[in-house]
Amino acid sequence: MARTVRDPVQLQPLDIRRLRHLRAAVRAGSVSGAAETLGLSQPALSSSIKSLEADLGVTLLERHRHGVAGTAYAETLLEHFQRVEAELQAAWLRVGRLRQDSARQLQIGCGPSEAMRLLPKALELLRERHPALRVGVEYGLNERLMPMVRHGEIECALSSIPNSAAHADLRHQPLYVDRAVVIARADHPLAQRRKLSAADLAAWPWVLARRWELERRALDELFADAGLPPLQASVETDSAILMKTLVQQGDYLSYVPLEMIHWEQKAGTLRALEGIGSRWDRHVGVTTRRDAPGSEALAALHECLLLAAQAVRGRSAAA
């Protein structure tokens, strides 16, 4: 329930400490649990959150018999605080780089397919050219990486990119084109069939990324074109390792970038199913925040990525 809102000019400064207290309470679902995590007394934590509510003139926590839950006001405040905190962390890193230029750091994100050959090759080139540059890599699908780019937690993400920017504050720079395919274990009953229909595929269990991912949307379109409803996956996950393991060890099918099974194809454990119009051109590229000034370290990495992409593209064509 909203309280009487003060004149915005008279609002007190929102300090980071109180915002962290609120976030801890929302995450824990209880003030006592949050207080224990933060090493504070429960009265001290309650007082901190109440002072924040008083300054804003709104209720941030709803109390119930099982604990507390954040109100819509709290969700909005914490969403913006996440961005502010990420910006402060980025500023802290940049100040550190200015003070000690010889120990530069670069935080990036990488998708599962790009971790197969593209990024390892680029990092090898980067180490040869800039041995003092330290690189931190966050791993995941776009549902994790894109928010990290937008909030400034990483300077760029190396992954699938859309034909047009999904967010106005993001910039996508293409590197090369891969394709997505339906995959199965090498001795799967469908593996030797030369012609398959969408109906043939729908009869089997599937392990897939969530519908937010570009590959999942493309698969939905494939089934829609065949007059079939979207697949209901038996398992949805953001783990590429789990996807490939379930396919290798059972009857599961999946829909992934061809590059993601490069080494399994070499070993003969996984294969792309042929005989169905399941091909989808997948654009691989670098995503950055549109308003973020590119660092020298990021420019150096991008140069190495362009060279690595040429090598990957050439080997894929030869294969």
Sine and cosine of phi, psi and omega as CSV:
sin_phi,cos_phi,sin_psi,cos_psi,sin_omega,cos_omega
0.00,0.00,0.75,-0.66,-0.03,-1.00
-0.96,0.29,0.61,-0.79,0.07,-1.00
-0.99,-0.17,0.01,-1.00,0.07,-1.00
-0.92,0.40,0.87,-0.49,-0.10,-0.99
-1.00,0.09,0.73,-0.68,0.05,-1.00
-0.95,0.30,0.31,-0.95,0.15,-0.99
-0.85,0.53,0.78,-0.63,-0.04,-1.00
-0.81,0.58,-0.50,0.87,-0.01,-1.00
-0.90,0.43,-0.49,0.87,-0.08,-1.00
-1.00,-0.05,0.06,1.00,0.00,-1.00
-0.90,0.44,0.65,-0.76,0.03,-1.00
-0.97,0.22,0.48,-0.88,0.05,-1.00
-0.86,0.52,0.65,-0.76,0.01,-1.00
-1.00,-0.03,0.97,-0.24,-0.04,-1.00
-0.99,0.12,0.45,-0.90,-0.07,-1.00
-0.88,0.48,-0.58,0.81,-0.05,-1.00
-0.85,0.52,-0.74,0.68,-0.03,-1.00
-0.93,0.36,-0.56,0.83,0.05,-1.00
-0.91,0.40,-0.62,0.79,0.06,-1.00
-0.92,0.40,-0.57,0.82,0.06,-1.00
-0.89,0.45,-0.71,0.71,0.02,-1.00
-0.88,0.47,-0.71,0.71,-0.01,-1.00
-0.87,0.49,-0.66,0.75,-0.01,-1.00
-0.89,0.45,-0.64,0.77,-0.01,-1.00
-0.92,0.39,-0.67,0.75,0.02,-1.00
-0.91,0.42,-0.69,0.73,-0.01,-1.00
-0.91,0.41,-0.66,0.75,-0.04,-1.00
-0.97,0.23,-0.44,0.90,-0.05,-1.00
0.98,0.21,0.13,0.99,0.05,-1.00
-0.37,-0.93,0.54,-0.84,0.01,-1.00
-0.95,0.32,-0.62,0.79,-0.01,-1.00
-0.91,0.41,-0.67,0.75,0.02,-1.00
-0.90,0.43,-0.66,0.75,0.03,-1.00
-0.91,0.41,-0.65,0.76,0.01,-1.00
-0.88,0.48,-0.66,0.75,0.02,-1.00
-0.90,0.44,-0.67,0.74,0.01,-1.00
-0.90,0.44,-0.65,0.76,-0.05,-1.00
-0.99,0.12,-0.20,0.98,-0.04,-1.00
0.97,0.24,0.52,0.86,0.01,-1.00
-0.90,-0.44,0.28,-0.96,0.15,-0.99
-0.98,0.20,0.46,-0.89,0.00,-1.00
-0.89,0.46,-0.67,0.75,0.04,-1.00
-0.88,0.48,-0.61,0.79,-0.01,-1.00
-0.91,0.40,-0.65,0.76,0.01,-1.00
-0.93,0.37,-0.68,0.74,0.03,-1.00
-0.87,0.48,-0.67,0.75,0.01,-1.00
-0.89,0.45,-0.65,0.76,-0.01,-1.00
-0.89,0.45,-0.71,0.71,-0.03,-1.00
-0.94,0.34,-0.62,0.79,0.03,-1.00
-0.91,0.42,-0.58,0.81,0.03,-1.00
-0.92,0.39,-0.56,0.83,0.06,-1.00
-0.92,0.38,-0.66,0.75,0.05,-1.00
-0.89,0.46,-0.64,0.77,-0.01,-1.00
-0.91,0.42,-0.65,0.76,0.00,-1.00
-0.91,0.42,-0.61,0.79,-0.04,-1.00
-1.00,0.07,-0.39,0.92,-0.04,-1.00
0.97,0.24,0.40,0.92,0.02,-1.00
-0.68,-0.74,0.29,-0.96,0.10,-1.00
-1.00,0.02,0.82,-0.57,-0.03,-1.00
-0.98,-0.17,-0.47,0.88,0.00,-1.00
-0.83,-0.55,0.74,-0.67,0.14,-0.99
-0.99,-0.14,0.84,-0.55,0.00,-1.00
-1.00,0.00,0.67,-0.74,0.10,-0.99
-0.61,-0.79,0.05,-1.00,-0.14,-0.99
-0.92,0.39,-0.36,0.93,0.01,-1.00
-1.00,-0.10,-0.05,1.00,0.00,-1.00
0.59,-0.81,-0.71,-0.70,-0.02,-1.00
-0.71,-0.71,0.34,-0.94,0.08,-1.00
-0.61,-0.79,0.56,-0.83,0.00,-1.00
-0.96,0.28,0.66,-0.75,0.08,-1.00
-0.99,0.17,0.06,-1.00,0.06,-1.00
-0.88,0.48,-0.53,0.85,0.05,-1.00
-0.90,0.43,-0.67,0.74,-0.01,-1.00
-0.91,0.42,-0.67,0.74,0.00,-1.00
-0.88,0.48,-0.68,0.74,0.02,-1.00
-0.91,0.42,-0.71,0.71,-0.01,-1.00
-0.89,0.46,-0.70,0.72,-0.04,-1.00
-0.95,0.32,-0.51,0.86,0.06,-1.00
-0.88,0.47,-0.71,0.71,0.02,-1.00
-0.95,0.33,-0.57,0.82,0.01,-1.00
-0.90,0.43,-0.59,0.81,0.04,-1.00
-0.86,0.51,-0.66,0.75,0.02,-1.00
-0.93,0.37,-0.68,0.73,0.00,-1.00
-0.89,0.46,-0.69,0.73,-0.01,-1.00
-0.90,0.44,-0.64,0.77,0.04,-1.00
-0.90,0.43,-0.64,0.77,0.03,-1.00
-0.90,0.44,-0.65,0.76,0.02,-1.00
-0.91,0.42,-0.64,0.77,0.05,-1.00
-0.90,0.44,-0.66,0.76,0.04,-1.00
-0.90,0.44,-0.65,0.76,0.03,-1.00
-0.90,0.44,-0.64,0.77,0.02,-1.00
-0.87,0.48,-0.69,0.73,0.02,-1.00
-0.90,0.43,-0.65,0.76,-0.03,-1.00
-0.92,0.38,-0.62,0.78,0.07,-1.00
-0.89,0.46,-0.65,0.76,0.04,-1.00
-0.89,0.46,-0.62,0.79,0.02,-1.00
-0.92,0.40,-0.64,0.77,0.02,-1.00
-0.90,0.44,-0.60,0.80,-0.03,-1.00
-0.97,0.26,-0.55,0.84,-0.05,-1.00
-0.69,-0.72,0.97,0.24,-0.12,-0.99
-0.89,0.45,-0.41,0.91,-0.04,-1.00
-0.95,0.32,-0.31,0.95,-0.02,-1.00
-0.91,-0.41,0.90,0.44,-0.04,-1.00
-0.96,0.29,0.46,-0.89,0.00,-1.00
-0.74,-0.67,0.49,-0.87,0.03,-1.00
-0.64,-0.77,0.84,-0.55,0.03,-1.00
-0.96,-0.26,0.84,-0.54,-0.04,-1.00
-0.72,-0.69,0.21,-0.98,0.10,-0.99
-0.87,-0.49,0.44,-0.90,-0.06,-1.00
-0.57,-0.82,0.70,-0.71,0.08,-1.00
-0.99,0.14,0.25,-0.97,-0.05,-1.00
-0.85,0.52,-0.69,0.73,-0.05,-1.00
-0.93,0.37,-0.62,0.78,-0.03,-1.00
-0.95,0.32,-0.31,0.95,0.05,-1.00
-0.99,0.16,-0.16,0.99,-0.01,-1.00
-0.94,0.34,-0.82,0.57,-0.07,-1.00
-0.70,-0.71,-0.64,0.77,-0.14,-0.99
-0.88,0.48,-0.84,0.55,-0.05,-1.00
-0.92,0.38,-0.68,0.73,0.05,-1.00
-0.83,0.56,-0.67,0.74,0.02,-1.00
-0.91,0.42,-0.68,0.73,0.01,-1.00
-0.90,0.44,-0.64,0.77,0.00,-1.00
-0.93,0.37,-0.55,0.84,0.07,-1.00
-0.90,0.44,-0.71,0.71,0.03,-1.00
-0.91,0.42,-0.64,0.77,-0.02,-1.00
-0.90,0.44,-0.65,0.76,0.01,-1.00
-0.90,0.43,-0.62,0.78,0.02,-1.00
-0.91,0.42,-0.60,0.80,-0.07,-1.00
-1.00,0.03,-0.55,0.84,-0.08,-1.00
-0.70,-0.72,0.96,0.28,-0.09,-1.00
-0.90,0.45,-0.36,0.93,-0.02,-1.00
-1.00,0.10,-0.16,0.99,-0.06,-1.00
-0.99,0.15,0.81,-0.58,0.03,-1.00
-0.98,-0.21,0.70,-0.72,-0.08,-1.00
-0.86,-0.51,0.78,-0.62,0.14,-0.99
-0.96,-0.28,0.72,-0.69,-0.10,-1.00
-0.85,-0.52,0.85,-0.53,0.16,-0.99
-1.00,-0.06,0.68,-0.74,-0.11,-0.99
-0.91,-0.41,0.68,-0.73,0.07,-1.00
0.24,-0.97,-0.05,-1.00,0.06,-1.00
-1.00,0.03,0.10,-0.99,-0.07,-1.00
-0.88,0.48,-0.50,0.87,-0.01,-1.00
-0.88,0.47,-0.40,0.92,0.08,-1.00
-0.99,-0.12,-0.64,0.77,-0.13,-0.99
-0.96,0.28,-0.65,0.76,-0.08,-1.00
-0.89,0.46,-0.70,0.71,0.08,-1.00
-0.88,0.47,-0.54,0.84,0.01,-1.00
-0.92,0.40,-0.60,0.80,0.07,-1.00
-0.92,0.39,-0.73,0.68,-0.05,-1.00
-0.88,0.47,-0.56,0.83,-0.04,-1.00
-1.00,0.01,0.01,1.00,0.05,-1.00
0.98,0.18,0.24,0.97,0.00,-1.00
-0.97,0.25,-0.46,0.89,0.09,-1.00
-0.72,-0.69,0.46,-0.89,-0.04,-1.00
-0.98,0.21,-0.48,0.88,0.00,-1.00
-0.37,-0.93,0.27,-0.96,0.10,-0.99
-0.80,-0.61,0.70,-0.72,0.03,-1.00
-0.96,-0.29,0.96,-0.29,-0.15,-0.99
-0.17,-0.98,-0.19,-0.98,0.11,-0.99
-0.90,0.43,0.61,-0.79,0.06,-1.00
-0.81,-0.59,0.55,-0.84,0.01,-1.00
-0.98,0.21,0.22,-0.97,0.05,-1.00
-0.91,0.41,-0.51,0.86,0.08,-1.00
-0.70,-0.71,0.43,-0.90,-0.09,-1.00
-0.87,0.50,0.79,-0.62,0.05,-1.00
-0.96,0.27,-0.41,0.91,0.03,-1.00
-0.76,-0.65,0.67,-0.74,-0.05,-1.00
-0.90,0.44,-0.38,0.92,-0.05,-1.00
-1.00,-0.04,0.16,0.99,0.01,-1.00
-0.92,-0.39,0.54,-0.84,0.09,-1.00
-0.86,-0.51,0.73,-0.68,-0.01,-1.00
-0.91,-0.42,0.79,-0.61,0.04,-1.00
-0.89,-0.45,0.92,-0.38,-0.07,-1.00
-0.94,0.34,0.51,-0.86,0.06,-1.00
-0.90,-0.43,-0.76,0.65,0.04,-1.00
-0.26,-0.96,0.10,-1.00,-0.03,-1.00
-0.92,-0.39,0.82,-0.57,0.10,-1.00
-0.96,-0.28,-0.13,-0.99,0.13,-0.99
-0.63,-0.77,0.47,-0.88,0.05,-1.00
-0.99,-0.16,0.58,-0.81,-0.08,-1.00
-0.63,-0.77,0.39,-0.92,0.16,-0.99
-0.98,0.19,0.77,-0.64,-0.04,-1.00
-0.87,-0.49,0.45,-0.89,0.04,-1.00
-0.52,-0.85,0.23,-0.97,0.09,-1.00
-0.92,0.39,0.37,-0.93,-0.13,-0.99
-0.87,0.49,-0.52,0.85,-0.02,-1.00
-0.96,-0.28,0.42,0.91,0.05,-1.00
-0.91,0.41,0.56,-0.83,0.01,-1.00
-0.82,0.57,-0.43,0.90,0.01,-1.00
-1.00,0.04,-0.18,0.98,-0.18,-0.98
-0.91,0.42,-0.50,0.87,-0.07,-1.00
-0.99,-0.13,-0.04,1.00,-0.02,-1.00
-0.98,0.18,0.72,-0.70,-0.05,-1.00
-1.00,0.08,-0.35,0.94,-0.01,-1.00
-0.72,-0.70,0.80,-0.60,-0.02,-1.00
-0.74,-0.67,0.51,-0.86,0.08,-1.00
-0.92,-0.39,0.25,-0.97,0.06,-1.00
-0.87,0.49,-0.57,0.82,0.02,-1.00
-0.90,0.44,-0.61,0.80,0.06,-1.00
-0.86,0.50,-0.66,0.75,-0.05,-1.00
-0.95,0.30,-0.58,0.82,-0.08,-1.00
-0.90,0.43,-0.35,0.94,-0.05,-1.00
-0.97,0.24,-0.18,0.98,-0.09,-1.00
-0.96,-0.27,0.39,-0.92,0.05,-1.00
-0.95,0.32,0.53,-0.85,-0.05,-1.00
-0.81,-0.59,0.59,-0.80,0.20,-0.98
-0.88,-0.47,0.85,-0.53,-0.17,-0.99
-0.66,-0.75,0.34,-0.94,0.19,-0.98
-0.94,0.34,0.25,-0.97,0.02,-1.00
-0.94,0.35,0.29,-0.96,-0.14,-0.99
-0.91,0.41,-0.25,0.97,0.03,-1.00
-0.92,0.39,-0.48,0.88,-0.10,-0.99
-0.95,0.31,0.55,-0.84,-0.05,-1.00
-0.87,0.49,-0.65,0.76,-0.02,-1.00
-0.89,0.46,-0.63,0.78,-0.01,-1.00
-0.91,0.40,-0.64,0.77,0.03,-1.00
-0.90,0.44,-0.64,0.77,0.01,-1.00
-0.90,0.43,-0.61,0.79,0.02,-1.00
-0.92,0.39,-0.65,0.76,0.06,-1.00
-0.86,0.52,-0.65,0.76,0.02,-1.00
-0.91,0.41,-0.60,0.80,0.03,-1.00
-0.86,0.50,-0.70,0.71,-0.01,-1.00
-0.96,0.29,-0.57,0.82,0.05,-1.00
-0.90,0.45,-0.64,0.77,0.03,-1.00
-0.89,0.45,-0.46,0.89,0.03,-1.00
-1.00,0.02,0.09,1.00,0.00,-1.00
0.97,0.23,0.37,0.93,-0.03,-1.00
-0.92,-0.40,0.47,-0.89,0.04,-1.00
-0.95,0.31,0.31,-0.95,0.04,-1.00
-0.86,0.52,0.54,-0.84,0.02,-1.00
-0.89,0.45,0.62,-0.79,0.18,-0.98
-0.98,-0.19,0.98,-0.20,-0.08,-1.00
-0.91,0.41,0.64,-0.76,0.12,-0.99
-0.93,0.38,-0.57,0.82,0.01,-1.00
-0.70,-0.71,0.76,-0.65,0.15,-0.99
-0.90,-0.43,0.71,-0.70,-0.08,-1.00
-0.41,-0.91,0.36,-0.93,0.14,-0.99
-0.97,-0.24,0.21,0.98,-0.02,-1.00
-0.98,-0.18,0.92,-0.39,0.05,-1.00
-0.91,0.41,-0.57,0.82,0.01,-1.00
-0.89,0.46,-0.70,0.71,0.01,-1.00
-0.90,0.43,-0.66,0.75,0.04,-1.00
-0.82,0.57,-0.80,0.60,-0.08,-1.00
-0.92,0.38,-0.58,0.82,0.00,-1.00
-0.92,0.40,-0.70,0.71,0.02,-1.00
-0.89,0.46,-0.64,0.77,0.02,-1.00
-0.92,0.40,-0.67,0.74,-0.02,-1.00
-0.92,0.40,-0.58,0.82,-0.16,-0.99
-0.99,-0.16,-0.04,1.00,-0.04,-1.00
-0.50,-0.86,-0.40,-0.91,-0.04,-1.00
-1.00,-0.09,0.12,0.99,-0.02,-1.00
-0.88,0.47,0.50,-0.86,0.21,-0.98
-0.91,-0.41,0.36,-0.93,0.10,-0.99
-0.54,-0.84,0.18,-0.98,-0.01,-1.00
-0.77,-0.63,0.95,-0.30,-0.15,-0.99
-0.65,-0.76,0.26,-0.97,0.13,-0.99
-0.89,0.47,0.63,-0.77,0.00,-1.00
-0.84,0.54,-0.60,0.80,-0.01,-1.00
-0.87,0.49,-0.47,0.88,-0.08,-1.00
-0.93,0.37,-0.37,0.93,0.00,-1.00
-0.93,-0.37,0.39,0.92,-0.05,-1.00
-0.81,0.59,-0.78,0.62,-0.07,-1.00
-0.96,0.28,-0.55,0.84,0.06,-1.00
-0.93,0.38,-0.59,0.81,0.09,-1.00
-0.90,0.44,-0.67,0.75,0.04,-1.00
-0.86,0.50,-0.62,0.78,-0.03,-1.00
-0.99,0.13,-0.18,0.98,0.03,-1.00
0.98,0.18,0.37,0.93,-0.02,-1.00
-0.99,-0.16,-0.44,0.90,0.03,-1.00
-0.77,-0.64,0.42,-0.91,0.05,-1.00
-0.54,-0.84,0.41,-0.91,0.10,-1.00
-1.00,0.05,0.76,-0.65,0.01,-1.00
-0.96,0.27,0.70,-0.72,0.01,-1.00
-0.96,-0.27,0.10,-1.00,0.11,-0.99
1.00,0.08,0.22,0.98,0.06,-1.00
-0.63,-0.78,0.54,-0.84,-0.01,-1.00
-0.97,0.25,0.86,0.50,-0.09,-1.00
-0.99,-0.14,0.09,1.00,-0.04,-1.00
-0.96,0.26,0.69,-0.73,0.07,-1.00
-0.67,-0.74,0.85,-0.53,0.03,-1.00
-0.93,0.38,0.82,-0.57,-0.08,-1.00
-0.90,-0.43,0.88,-0.47,-0.02,-1.00
-1.00,0.04,0.82,-0.57,0.01,-1.00
-0.98,-0.21,0.71,-0.71,-0.02,-1.00
-0.27,-0.96,-0.13,-0.99,-0.02,-1.00
-0.95,-0.32,0.79,-0.61,0.04,-1.00
-0.95,-0.33,0.78,-0.62,0.06,-1.00
-0.77,-0.64,0.19,-0.98,0.07,-1.00
-0.99,0.13,0.74,-0.68,-0.14,-0.99
-0.88,0.47,-0.59,0.81,-0.08,-1.00
-1.00,-0.07,0.09,1.00,-0.03,-1.00
-1.00,0.01,0.79,-0.61,0.07,-1.00
-0.93,0.38,0.80,-0.60,-0.02,-1.00
-0.93,0.36,0.73,-0.69,0.02,-1.00
-0.99,0.13,0.28,-0.96,0.07,-1.00
-0.89,0.46,-0.59,0.81,0.00,-1.00
-0.90,0.43,-0.67,0.74,0.01,-1.00
-0.91,0.41,-0.63,0.77,0.03,-1.00
-0.89,0.46,-0.63,0.78,0.02,-1.00
-0.91,0.41,-0.66,0.75,0.04,-1.00
-0.90,0.43,-0.68,0.73,-0.03,-1.00
-0.87,0.48,-0.64,0.77,0.05,-1.00
-0.87,0.49,-0.66,0.75,0.01,-1.00
-0.95,0.33,-0.55,0.83,0.04,-1.00
-0.91,0.42,-0.62,0.78,0.04,-1.00
-0.88,0.48,-0.66,0.75,0.02,-1.00
-0.93,0.37,-0.66,0.75,0.01,-1.00
-0.91,0.41,-0.60,0.80,0.02,-1.00
-0.90,0.45,-0.61,0.80,0.05,-1.00
-0.89,0.46,-0.65,0.76,0.00,-1.00
-0.92,0.38,-0.71,0.70,0.00,-1.00
-0.90,0.44,-0.70,0.72,0.00,-1.00
-0.89,0.46,-0.64,0.77,0.01,-1.00
-0.91,0.41,-0.67,0.74,0.00,-1.00
-0.94,0.34,-0.58,0.82,0.02,-1.00
-0.91,0.41,-0.66,0.75,0.01,-1.00
-0.91,0.41,-0.61,0.79,0.00,-1.00
-0.93,0.37,-0.57,0.82,0.01,-1.00
-0.94,0.35,0.00,0.00,0.00,0.00
